[in-house]
Amino acid sequence: MSLPKTSIHGEWSSRLAFILAATGSAVGLGNIWKFPYMTGEYGGGAFVIVYLLCIALIGLPIMMAEVMLGKRGRSSPINTMQALAQETGRSQIWQLLGWSGVIAGFLILSFYSVIAGWALAYVPRLASGMFTVVSDLPTANAVADFVDTQFNALVGDPLRLLAWHTAFIIVTITMVAGGVQGGLERAVRWMMPALFILLLVLVGYAMSTPKFMDGVHFMFNIDFDKLLYSKGEFRYDGILAAMGQAFFSLSLGMGSIMVYGAYLPKQASIAQTTTAVVVADTLVAILAGLIIFPIVFSNGLQPDAGVGLVFKTLPIAFGQMPFGSFFGTVFFVLLALAAWSSAISLIEPAVAWLVETGKFTRLSATIGCGLAAWLVGLATVFSFNIWSDIKPLSQFASFEDKTLFDLIDYLTTNIMLPLGGLFIAIFVAWIMKRQIVSDEFKSSPNRLGFQVWYFLLRYLTPLGIGLVFLNTIGVFS
Ligand code: PFF
């Protein structure tokens, strides 16, 4: 089988379009919802520094590798891996990398859509001015209670969650069915800049809160004990969580970026485009932290409030600032849009593969994939209410209080994505012929850059991922 020269699914109209789409995939709930609450849960600064190291030493090299694979294979990750393994005379088993990506994509979308549904649910809440009362409440405690109650009322109601989850999936299907230029590209073109501007407005607000510097200190003061110990007990998973978050945030390890690379115009430079995406993604996460933690400390909230953190902090800001209801409404609309531009990349690998089999149209493939993710998503919907007591792995100490949602999140973010990334690094740097890899980087003017990248991907990146895994299973303890 010879490699296709162009993708049958179309191509991005320009290099900028690819950057926007890949940034659209990377920037999402992971930056604004997950990064702050994980940072809060794992004690701040040390988590942030490990996260940033993982982004630079593991994430960036793997993103370049994924884009390169896609650009060479020009098809869905399953077929790309098959074709590239064949090209090098290696076993078809490498196709499994594509398959594990498809499965991870479904699992992630299943809970991603539920959380994005929360963002949707907050749109009418903000628009109706529900949170303006916080500025009249007498104490910080009363404010904290109010936002807490509102959040719990939402997640405790399975039918409401189900309705928003369904709405999110339906719109996702509509966007993906539109195809590369029609649907995906149009959606991200204006949304990313708008989100960025609104985040800057919010940073301005955070700077006006009394505890802005406490928030900054929390995020950047490196105290490893806080990452490694919780309530006096050693925890193995802090570093793994930071690495998993780097993969999740950059959309790596499951073929999303690979399939986007397949739509990249032939002459576009891999190194420059990926660096732009990584910088933008990291900036958004840091900005989100700089907004949320000052609000946490200024209102007597707890940084380790968990999955509800963003939904309990930002409404306070919007309740207090001038034109808050307007800004708040726009913010949650943009958050939902950012989630959509990530969601579409979560099912694109599966949709592309189904279309390539020749048995499905883009529309039928998308509907099928969307329905499957919707169905699995029910587990997450119910994890917050009627199934909140179901803890399938409660016999193991580290998992004893994990609900179905927690487990799906853990399995995908901390295990499937980093493992996917590990095998991508091994495939590109150890299996593929160096000459072929180098050819794909021809349009990058910087040869030294190529050598540094190749070295990282061959040695440091796999070693780093391996060490984090070993550390987690307690080999070095
Ligand atoms: N990167 C997205 C976010 O940070 O919200 C989530 C995501 C998208 C993860 C695509 C994985 C993926 F393949």
Boltz pocket constraint, residues with backbone or C-beta under 6 A from the ligand:
constraints:
  - pocket:
      binder: B
      contacts: [[A, 25], [A, 26], [A, 27], [A, 28], [A, 29], [A, 30], [A, 31], [A, 108], [A, 247], [A, 248], [A, 249], [A, 250], [A, 251], [A, 252], [A, 254], [A, 255], [A, 256], [A, 257], [A, 342], [A, 343], [A, 345], [A, 346]]
      max_distance: 6.0
